[in-house]
Amino acid sequence: MAIYAARRGKFLVILLVAALFGLACTGTVLANNGNTVNPPIRSIELTGNKLVPSSEILKVITNSKLGMPVSEENVKKDLQAIADLGYFYDVRANFREYLDGVKIIFQVVENPVVQEIKISGNSAVPTERIRALIPLKDGEILNVKTLNTGLQQMLESAFKEYGVPARITDVTVSDTGLIEIKLAETRINQIILKGNEKTKDYVILRQLRTKPGDVLNLIELNRDLRSILNLGFFDDVSREFRETGDPDVVDLIITVKERRTGTAGVGAAISSKDGLLGYIEISEDNLFGRGQRADFKWEFGKNKNLYRIGFYEPYINELTSGGFNIYNERNLVQSSATGKGDFYNVETGVDLSLGRTLGEDLRGYAKLRVYDTKTDYVDDTVTDQEGKTRSLTLSLVKDTRDWILRPSSGSRREFSVEIAPAWMGSDYQFNRYIIDYSKYFTVNSKGHVLALHGRVGHMQQTGEREINEGELFRVGGPDTVRGYDYRDAFVGVSELVLNAEYRFRLADNLDGVVFYDLGNAWDEDEKISLGDLKSGVGLGVRIDTPVGVMRIDYGWAEGSGKAYFSLGQTF
């Protein structure tokens, strides 16, 4: 009699099947006077194994034991244990009379020796990576259990490391040891946009590196969705997939929720820096739904008068953006730091800028500023200054923030160099260097965010004329160290600013903030020391309005407090 596992003629490996062999029994007992009697086991033998050591097989035969009555159920369990080793494609048990009982002969047929593994159907996941995840070596006996484990790891790696949903369509093993693995990677059939009533389709689609016909890469797609959100035109961007008739092809549906991007009005506003202002403003960040920005602004008040016309084109070509501003600004700078008192800084000019994508989340910028300045001191005994400034600023920005309006993860890093040399016709000649870094951490499931920021800057006078006071670094106020009055701002050619904010949601469009600031500025002849850093601490709220994030802060420093009203996040 024999208990055996059915032999598979073509040796087809089925992925992730726990038991590869079906078991059958032809008979297990002897009859004696009408009663069922199972004879004792007197010997256990192995046959058929050439490469797999007998000791490795015998140690899994734990149910059938010498001296115990032979049991069909126990033999089946031992056959399954041998099959589970993964080395055999045929396992059976035969019985022979032996002494006063039976001998069980476990007969195995070994899998072939692996000669080669061929992988097909993959384009996004590298073949060498797939092969590395299958821990089978050429020249070793095939272990089906190891193969199945490797195939499962391969699918997990394709999804986690490469963002590619894939499936195995076929795995075959020939008698000569050739293993062929066929994959199917999910592809995009068409991209469907929903919710963009104003924004043109091409403005959204040009942010996508994923195109129809491409392999679906969820990692890259999520980066694309972040780019769409960071256009600033939408409150929300989501995606879903729709099945097609092909199990390996899906439609990608991207749904956006548009936000207000334009303002037009006449009114009054109050600013901590500039006091009460009247304004006339027409601005649109998504002009005609084309993603362009245009604005005209006139602000007027006792301490400030500003005219500005600007335009920005985000897509001169696939990699390049550009824009310009024409402006005239006169604003009161309250200052007691230099001993010269308050002054009006008057600036008239134009700036031209170009931006270009240099890599993943990396852009370079060049900005040309051509402007005339006048420092008009309130104290008539102080000599006014005026002159021309012609400068070129080169910047590198690495921005991985998840959403520029309300970042909760990622970072922004910027390094910039501004030069104002004599050969450009600048009366004020200097070099300015700035390193700026912001980092954001999601703290808990409630969406609380820890935001950290640091900036260090230095200016170097390169000509005979002293740097215009309006160009110097000023530390103290809503954007640097809160708690200090503008009049008491620290002024110098070097600066260091450190900020920490803990941000938490109070309502859908309202965030609370607890902050701590450090910073100072130093003149050229002063020694920079961390012990000189000034500190401020306080509370604030952020209100998401149609014209942007409104910021209200109250900071304490050196025993007194001050309120601030501004637009935009601190960093």
C-alpha positions as CSV (number, residue, x, y, z in Angstrom):
1,M,0.0,0.0,0.0
2,A,1.1,3.6,-0.5
3,I,0.3,7.1,0.6
4,Y,1.5,9.6,-2.0
5,A,1.5,13.1,-3.3
6,A,0.3,13.4,-6.9
7,R,3.2,13.9,-9.2
8,R,3.0,17.0,-11.4
9,G,4.2,16.3,-15.0
10,K,5.1,19.8,-16.1
11,F,6.2,21.1,-12.7
12,L,4.1,24.3,-12.6
13,V,4.8,26.4,-9.5
14,I,1.7,28.1,-8.1
15,L,2.5,31.3,-6.1
16,L,1.7,31.4,-2.4
17,V,0.1,28.0,-2.2
18,A,0.7,26.7,1.3
19,A,0.4,23.0,0.4
20,L,1.8,22.1,-3.0
21,F,0.8,18.5,-3.0
22,G,-2.6,16.7,-2.7
23,L,-2.4,13.6,-0.6
24,A,-4.2,10.3,-1.3
25,C,-4.3,6.9,0.5
26,T,-4.8,3.4,-1.0
27,G,-5.0,1.6,2.4
28,T,-3.4,1.6,5.8
29,V,-4.7,-1.2,8.0
30,L,-4.7,-5.0,8.4
31,A,-7.8,-6.9,9.3
32,N,-7.8,-9.4,12.2
33,N,-11.0,-11.2,13.4
34,G,-13.1,-8.3,12.1
35,N,-11.3,-5.8,14.3
36,T,-9.0,-3.0,13.0
37,V,-5.4,-3.5,14.1
38,N,-2.5,-1.2,13.2
39,P,0.8,-3.0,13.2
40,P,3.8,-1.3,14.9
41,I,6.4,0.6,13.0
42,R,9.7,-1.3,13.0
43,S,11.7,0.8,10.5
44,I,11.7,4.1,8.6
45,E,13.7,4.6,5.4
46,L,14.2,7.3,2.8
47,T,14.7,6.9,-1.0
48,G,15.2,9.2,-3.9
49,N,17.1,12.0,-2.3
50,K,20.4,12.8,-3.8
51,L,21.1,16.5,-2.9
52,V,19.0,16.9,0.2
53,P,20.7,15.2,3.2
54,S,18.7,12.4,4.8
55,S,19.2,14.0,8.2
56,E,17.3,17.1,7.1
57,I,14.3,15.0,5.9
58,L,14.3,12.7,8.9
59,K,14.2,15.5,11.4
60,V,10.8,16.6,10.1
61,I,9.3,13.1,10.4
62,T,8.0,13.6,13.9
63,N,4.6,11.9,13.9
64,S,5.5,8.4,12.8
65,K,7.7,6.9,15.4
66,L,9.4,3.5,15.9
67,G,7.3,1.1,18.1
68,M,4.1,3.1,17.7
69,P,1.2,1.7,15.7
70,V,1.2,2.9,12.1
71,S,-1.3,5.6,11.5
72,E,-2.6,7.0,8.2
73,E,-3.1,10.4,9.8
74,N,0.4,10.5,11.1
75,V,1.9,9.4,7.8
76,K,0.0,12.1,6.0
77,K,1.3,14.7,8.4
78,D,4.9,13.5,7.9
79,L,4.4,13.6,4.1
80,Q,3.2,17.2,4.4
81,A,6.1,18.1,6.5
82,I,8.5,16.7,3.9
83,A,6.7,18.5,1.2
84,D,6.8,21.7,3.2
85,L,10.6,21.6,3.0
86,G,10.2,22.8,-0.5
87,Y,12.8,20.6,-2.2
88,F,10.5,18.0,-3.7
89,Y,7.8,17.8,-6.4
90,D,6.8,14.2,-5.6
91,V,6.5,12.7,-2.1
92,R,4.9,9.3,-1.2
93,A,5.0,6.6,1.4
94,N,5.2,2.9,0.8
95,F,4.8,0.1,3.4
96,R,6.5,-3.3,3.7
97,E,6.1,-6.0,6.2
98,Y,9.1,-6.0,8.5
99,L,9.8,-8.2,11.5
100,D,6.5,-8.3,13.4
101,G,5.3,-4.9,12.0
102,V,5.9,-2.6,9.0
103,K,8.6,-0.6,7.4
104,I,7.6,2.9,6.1
105,I,9.6,3.9,3.1
106,F,9.3,7.6,2.3
107,Q,10.1,8.1,-1.4
108,V,10.9,11.6,-2.7
109,V,11.6,13.1,-6.1
110,E,13.8,16.2,-5.9
111,N,13.2,19.4,-7.7
112,P,15.6,20.2,-10.5
113,V,18.8,22.3,-9.9
114,V,18.3,25.9,-10.7
115,Q,20.1,26.8,-13.9
116,E,18.7,30.2,-14.7
117,I,15.9,32.6,-13.7
118,K,14.3,34.7,-16.4
119,I,12.1,37.7,-15.6
120,S,9.8,39.4,-18.1
121,G,7.0,41.9,-18.1
122,N,8.8,44.4,-15.9
123,S,9.8,47.9,-17.0
124,A,9.6,50.1,-13.9
125,V,11.1,47.7,-11.4
126,P,14.7,46.8,-12.3
127,T,15.4,43.2,-13.2
128,E,18.5,43.1,-11.0
129,R,16.4,44.2,-8.0
130,I,13.8,41.5,-8.6
131,R,16.6,38.9,-8.9
132,A,18.2,40.0,-5.7
133,L,14.9,39.5,-3.8
134,I,14.7,35.9,-4.9
135,P,17.2,34.0,-2.7
136,L,17.8,31.1,-5.1
137,K,21.3,30.6,-6.4
138,D,22.2,29.1,-9.8
139,G,23.5,25.6,-9.2
140,E,21.4,24.9,-6.1
141,I,18.4,22.7,-5.8
142,L,15.2,24.5,-6.3
143,N,13.3,25.2,-3.0
144,V,9.7,26.1,-3.9
145,K,9.1,27.6,-0.4
146,T,12.1,29.9,-0.9
147,L,10.9,30.8,-4.4
148,N,7.4,31.7,-3.2
149,T,8.8,33.8,-0.3
150,G,11.0,35.7,-2.8
151,L,8.1,36.3,-5.2
152,Q,6.1,37.8,-2.3
153,Q,9.0,40.0,-1.3
154,M,9.3,41.0,-5.0
155,L,5.7,42.3,-5.1
156,E,6.1,44.1,-1.8
157,S,9.3,45.7,-2.9
158,A,7.8,46.8,-6.2
159,F,5.0,48.6,-4.3
160,K,7.0,50.0,-1.4
161,E,10.3,50.9,-3.0
162,Y,9.1,51.8,-6.5
163,G,5.4,52.6,-5.9
164,V,4.4,50.1,-8.7
165,P,1.4,47.8,-8.2
166,A,2.3,44.6,-10.0
167,R,1.1,41.0,-10.1
168,I,2.6,37.7,-11.2
169,T,0.8,36.2,-14.2
170,D,2.8,33.0,-14.5
171,V,5.7,31.1,-13.0
172,T,7.0,27.9,-14.6
173,V,9.9,25.6,-13.9
174,S,11.3,23.3,-16.5
175,D,12.8,19.9,-15.9
176,T,16.2,21.4,-16.8
177,G,15.9,24.1,-14.0
178,L,14.9,27.1,-16.1
179,I,12.6,29.3,-14.0
180,E,10.5,31.8,-15.9
181,I,8.7,34.6,-14.0
182,K,6.2,36.7,-15.9
183,L,5.0,40.0,-14.4
184,A,2.3,42.5,-15.2
185,E,2.7,46.1,-14.0
186,T,-0.4,48.4,-13.7
187,R,-0.5,51.0,-16.4
188,I,-2.5,54.3,-16.8
189,N,-5.1,54.3,-19.5
190,Q,-6.3,57.9,-19.4
191,I,-6.2,60.8,-16.9
192,I,-9.5,62.4,-16.1
193,L,-9.7,65.8,-14.3
194,K,-12.6,66.9,-12.1
195,G,-13.4,70.0,-10.2
196,N,-11.3,72.5,-12.1
197,E,-14.0,74.9,-13.4
198,K,-11.6,77.8,-13.8
199,T,-8.2,76.3,-14.1
200,K,-7.3,75.0,-17.6
201,D,-6.6,71.3,-17.9
202,Y,-3.1,71.9,-19.2
203,V,-2.1,73.9,-16.1
204,I,-2.8,70.8,-14.0
205,L,-1.5,68.2,-16.5
206,R,1.8,69.9,-17.0
207,Q,2.6,69.2,-13.3
208,L,2.2,65.5,-13.9
209,R,5.2,63.4,-14.9
210,T,2.7,60.5,-15.1
211,K,1.3,60.2,-18.6
212,P,-1.3,58.0,-20.2
213,G,0.3,54.7,-21.1
214,D,2.9,54.9,-18.3
215,V,3.4,52.4,-15.6
216,L,1.5,53.6,-12.5
217,N,4.1,54.8,-10.0
218,L,2.4,55.8,-6.8
219,I,5.5,57.4,-5.3
220,E,5.9,59.7,-8.3
221,L,2.2,60.3,-8.6
222,N,2.0,61.5,-5.0
223,R,4.8,63.9,-5.7
224,D,2.9,65.2,-8.7
225,L,-0.2,65.7,-6.6
226,R,1.8,67.7,-4.1
227,S,3.1,69.9,-7.0
228,I,-0.5,70.5,-8.1
229,L,-1.5,71.5,-4.6
230,N,1.5,73.8,-4.3
231,L,0.3,75.8,-7.3
232,G,-1.8,77.6,-4.6
233,F,-5.0,77.4,-6.7
234,F,-6.6,74.5,-4.8
235,D,-7.7,73.7,-1.2
236,D,-7.6,70.0,-1.9
237,V,-6.2,67.5,-4.5
238,S,-7.2,63.8,-4.4
239,R,-6.9,60.8,-6.8
240,E,-8.7,57.6,-7.4
241,F,-8.5,54.7,-9.9
242,R,-11.2,53.3,-12.1
243,E,-11.1,49.8,-13.4
244,T,-11.1,49.1,-17.1
245,G,-11.7,45.8,-18.9
246,D,-8.0,45.0,-18.5
247,P,-6.9,43.9,-14.9
248,D,-3.6,45.6,-15.4
249,V,-4.9,48.9,-16.8
250,V,-6.7,51.7,-14.8
251,D,-8.0,55.2,-15.4
252,L,-6.5,57.9,-13.1
253,I,-9.1,60.4,-11.8
254,I,-7.7,63.6,-10.2
255,T,-10.2,65.8,-8.4
256,V,-9.4,69.3,-7.3
257,K,-11.2,71.8,-5.1
258,E,-10.5,75.3,-6.3
259,R,-9.9,78.2,-4.0
260,R,-10.2,81.9,-4.6
261,T,-7.1,83.2,-6.3
262,G,-8.0,86.8,-7.1
263,T,-8.8,90.0,-5.2
264,A,-10.1,93.3,-6.3
265,G,-11.1,96.0,-3.9
266,V,-10.7,99.3,-2.2
267,G,-10.4,99.5,1.5
268,A,-8.4,100.0,4.6
269,A,-6.0,97.7,6.5
270,I,-3.9,97.9,9.6
271,S,-0.3,96.6,9.8
272,S,1.9,96.4,12.8
273,K,4.7,97.7,10.6
274,D,3.0,100.4,8.6
275,G,0.0,101.4,10.7
276,L,-3.3,102.3,9.1
277,L,-3.3,101.9,5.3
278,G,-5.7,102.6,2.5
279,Y,-5.4,100.4,-0.5
280,I,-6.5,99.7,-4.1
281,E,-5.7,96.3,-5.2
282,I,-6.3,94.1,-8.2
283,S,-4.5,90.8,-8.2
284,E,-5.0,87.3,-9.7
285,D,-2.7,84.3,-9.0
286,N,-4.4,82.2,-11.7
287,L,-5.0,84.7,-14.5
288,F,-7.7,83.4,-16.9
289,G,-7.1,79.9,-15.4
290,R,-3.7,79.8,-17.1
291,G,-1.6,79.7,-13.9
292,Q,-0.2,83.2,-14.5
293,R,0.0,85.8,-11.8
294,A,-0.7,89.5,-12.3
295,D,-1.2,92.3,-9.8
296,F,-1.6,96.0,-9.4
297,K,-1.4,97.5,-5.9
298,W,-1.5,101.0,-4.4
299,E,-1.1,101.3,-0.7
300,F,-1.2,104.7,0.9
301,G,-0.9,105.9,4.5
302,K,1.0,108.1,6.9
303,N,4.0,105.7,7.0
304,K,3.8,104.0,3.6
305,N,3.1,104.7,-0.1
306,L,3.5,101.9,-2.6
307,Y,2.7,101.5,-6.3
308,R,3.5,98.1,-7.9
309,I,2.7,96.3,-11.1
310,G,3.8,92.7,-11.5
311,F,3.5,89.7,-13.7
312,Y,4.7,86.1,-13.4
313,E,4.7,83.3,-16.0
314,P,5.3,79.9,-14.4
315,Y,5.7,78.1,-17.6
316,I,7.9,79.8,-20.2
317,N,8.8,76.2,-21.1
318,E,8.8,72.9,-19.3
319,L,11.6,73.9,-17.0
320,T,11.6,77.7,-16.9
321,S,9.5,80.4,-15.3
322,G,9.9,84.2,-15.2
323,G,8.4,87.5,-14.1
324,F,8.9,91.2,-13.4
325,N,7.8,93.9,-11.0
326,I,7.8,97.6,-11.5
327,Y,7.4,99.6,-8.3
328,N,7.8,102.8,-6.3
329,E,7.8,102.5,-2.5
330,R,8.1,105.0,0.3
331,N,7.9,103.7,3.8
332,L,8.8,104.9,7.3
333,V,11.5,102.8,9.0
334,Q,11.4,103.4,12.7
335,S,14.9,103.0,14.0
336,S,16.9,103.9,17.0
337,A,19.6,101.3,16.4
338,T,22.1,103.5,14.4
339,G,21.5,106.7,16.4
340,K,20.3,108.5,13.2
341,G,16.7,108.1,14.1
342,D,13.7,107.3,11.9
343,F,13.9,107.6,8.1
344,Y,11.8,107.2,5.0
345,N,13.2,104.6,2.6
346,V,12.3,105.5,-0.9
347,E,12.9,103.0,-3.6
348,T,11.9,103.1,-7.3
349,G,12.9,100.4,-9.8
350,V,12.2,97.2,-11.5
351,D,13.2,93.6,-10.9
352,L,13.3,90.7,-13.5
353,S,13.5,87.1,-12.4
354,L,14.0,83.7,-14.0
355,G,13.5,80.3,-12.4
356,R,14.5,76.9,-13.7
357,T,14.0,73.4,-12.5
358,L,17.4,71.7,-11.8
359,G,16.3,68.4,-10.2
360,E,13.8,66.7,-8.0
361,D,12.2,69.6,-5.9
362,L,15.2,71.7,-6.8
363,R,15.0,75.1,-8.6
364,G,17.5,77.8,-9.4
365,Y,16.6,81.5,-9.6
366,A,18.3,84.5,-11.0
367,K,17.0,88.0,-10.1
368,L,18.1,91.3,-11.5
369,R,17.2,94.4,-9.5
370,V,17.6,97.9,-11.0
371,Y,16.5,100.6,-8.5
372,D,17.2,104.0,-7.1
373,T,17.1,104.6,-3.4
374,K,16.9,107.6,-1.1
375,T,17.2,107.5,2.7
376,D,15.3,110.5,3.9
377,Y,15.9,111.0,7.6
378,V,13.2,112.6,9.7
379,D,15.8,114.5,11.7
380,D,16.9,117.3,9.4
381,T,20.4,117.4,11.0
382,V,21.2,114.0,9.6
383,T,22.4,113.9,6.0
384,D,20.1,112.1,3.6
385,Q,21.5,109.4,1.3
386,E,20.6,108.6,-2.3
387,G,22.1,106.5,-5.0
388,K,21.6,103.7,-7.5
389,T,21.7,100.0,-6.8
390,R,22.1,97.4,-9.5
391,S,22.3,93.9,-8.2
392,L,22.1,90.2,-9.3
393,T,20.8,87.5,-7.0
394,L,21.4,83.8,-7.6
395,S,19.5,81.3,-5.5
396,L,19.1,77.6,-5.0
397,V,15.8,76.4,-3.4
398,K,15.1,72.8,-2.4
399,D,11.4,72.6,-1.4
400,T,9.8,69.4,-0.3
401,R,6.9,70.9,1.7
402,D,3.6,69.0,1.4
403,W,1.6,72.2,1.1
404,I,3.0,75.7,1.0
405,L,0.0,77.4,2.6
406,R,-0.1,75.0,5.6
407,P,3.0,72.8,5.6
408,S,2.9,69.8,7.9
409,S,5.9,67.8,6.6
410,G,9.0,68.3,4.4
411,S,11.4,71.2,4.4
412,R,12.5,74.3,2.5
413,R,16.2,75.2,2.0
414,E,17.5,78.2,0.3
415,F,21.0,79.5,-0.4
416,S,21.3,82.9,-2.1
417,V,24.1,85.2,-3.1
418,E,23.4,88.8,-4.1
419,I,26.1,91.0,-5.7
420,A,26.0,94.7,-6.4
421,P,29.3,95.4,-8.2
422,A,30.6,98.6,-9.7
423,W,30.6,97.1,-13.2
424,M,26.8,96.9,-13.1
425,G,26.7,100.6,-12.3
426,S,25.8,100.3,-8.6
427,D,26.6,103.2,-6.3
428,Y,26.1,101.0,-3.3
429,Q,28.5,98.0,-3.8
430,F,28.1,94.9,-1.6
431,N,27.8,91.2,-1.5
432,R,25.0,89.6,0.5
433,Y,24.8,85.9,1.5
434,I,21.8,84.2,3.1
435,I,21.1,80.6,4.2
436,D,17.5,79.9,5.1
437,Y,16.1,76.6,6.3
438,S,12.7,75.5,7.5
439,K,11.6,72.0,8.6
440,Y,8.1,70.7,9.5
441,F,7.1,67.7,11.6
442,T,3.6,66.2,12.0
443,V,3.4,65.6,15.8
444,N,0.3,63.5,16.2
445,S,-2.9,62.2,14.5
446,K,-4.7,65.5,15.2
447,G,-2.5,67.3,12.7
448,H,-0.4,69.3,15.2
449,V,2.8,70.5,13.5
450,L,6.2,71.5,14.9
451,A,7.8,74.0,12.6
452,L,11.4,75.0,12.9
453,H,13.3,77.8,11.0
454,G,16.7,79.3,10.9
455,R,18.3,82.0,8.9
456,V,21.8,83.3,8.8
457,G,22.9,86.3,6.7
458,H,26.0,88.4,6.1
459,M,26.7,91.5,4.0
460,Q,30.1,92.6,2.8
461,Q,30.8,96.1,1.6
462,T,32.9,95.9,-1.6
463,G,33.1,99.6,-2.5
464,E,34.0,102.9,-0.8
465,R,30.5,104.0,-0.2
466,E,28.8,102.8,3.1
467,I,26.0,100.4,2.6
468,N,22.6,102.1,2.5
469,E,20.8,101.7,5.8
470,G,17.7,100.4,4.1
471,E,19.7,97.3,2.8
472,L,21.0,96.3,6.2
473,F,19.6,93.3,8.1
474,R,16.9,94.2,10.7
475,V,16.0,91.7,13.4
476,G,12.9,92.3,15.6
477,G,9.3,92.2,14.6
478,P,6.7,89.8,13.1
479,D,9.0,88.0,10.8
480,T,12.1,87.6,13.0
481,V,11.9,88.0,16.8
482,R,8.4,88.8,18.0
483,G,8.0,90.9,21.1
484,Y,10.2,93.8,19.9
485,D,9.1,97.0,18.4
486,Y,10.3,98.0,15.0
487,R,11.9,101.0,16.5
488,D,14.1,98.8,18.7
489,A,15.0,96.4,15.9
490,F,18.6,95.2,15.8
491,V,20.4,96.4,12.7
492,G,23.7,95.2,11.2
493,V,25.6,93.5,8.4
494,S,25.2,90.1,9.9
495,E,22.1,88.3,11.3
496,L,21.0,85.1,12.9
497,V,17.4,84.2,13.4
498,L,15.9,81.0,14.9
499,N,12.2,80.3,15.2
500,A,10.1,77.5,16.6
501,E,6.3,77.3,16.3
502,Y,3.9,74.7,17.5
503,R,0.8,74.8,15.3
504,F,-2.5,73.2,16.0
505,R,-5.9,73.2,14.4
506,L,-8.7,75.1,16.2
507,A,-11.3,75.0,13.3
508,D,-11.3,74.3,9.6
509,N,-9.8,77.7,8.7
510,L,-8.3,78.6,12.0
511,D,-5.0,77.5,13.6
512,G,-3.4,78.3,16.9
513,V,0.3,78.9,17.4
514,V,2.7,78.9,20.3
515,F,6.1,80.3,19.3
516,Y,9.6,81.0,20.6
517,D,12.1,83.2,18.7
518,L,15.8,84.0,19.0
519,G,17.9,86.4,16.9
520,N,20.1,89.4,16.7
521,A,22.1,91.5,14.2
522,W,25.7,92.7,14.4
523,D,27.7,95.5,12.9
524,E,30.9,94.7,11.1
525,D,33.1,95.6,14.0
526,E,31.0,93.6,16.5
527,K,31.9,90.0,17.5
528,I,29.1,87.6,16.8
529,S,28.2,85.7,19.9
530,L,25.3,83.3,20.6
531,G,25.1,84.8,24.1
532,D,23.9,88.0,22.5
533,L,20.8,86.4,21.0
534,K,17.5,88.2,21.9
535,S,14.4,86.1,22.6
536,G,10.7,86.4,22.3
537,V,7.8,84.1,23.2
538,G,4.1,84.3,22.4
539,L,0.8,83.1,21.0
540,G,-0.9,83.6,17.7
541,V,-3.6,82.5,15.3
542,R,-3.6,81.8,11.6
543,I,-6.8,82.5,9.7
544,D,-7.2,81.1,6.2
545,T,-8.9,83.8,4.1
546,P,-9.6,84.1,0.4
547,V,-6.7,86.4,0.1
548,G,-4.2,84.2,2.0
549,V,-3.3,83.3,5.5
550,M,-3.9,86.2,8.0
551,R,-1.4,86.1,10.9
552,I,-2.1,87.6,14.3
553,D,0.6,87.2,16.9
554,Y,1.3,88.6,20.4
555,G,4.9,88.3,21.6
556,W,6.6,89.1,24.9
557,A,10.2,90.2,25.1
558,E,12.2,91.9,27.9
559,G,9.1,92.3,30.1
560,S,6.8,93.9,27.6
561,G,4.5,92.7,24.8
562,K,3.4,93.7,21.3
563,A,0.8,92.6,18.9
564,Y,1.4,92.0,15.2
565,F,-0.9,91.7,12.2
566,S,0.4,90.4,8.9
567,L,-0.4,88.2,5.9
568,G,1.3,84.8,5.3
569,Q,3.0,82.3,7.5
570,T,6.0,83.4,9.5
571,F,8.0,80.7,7.6
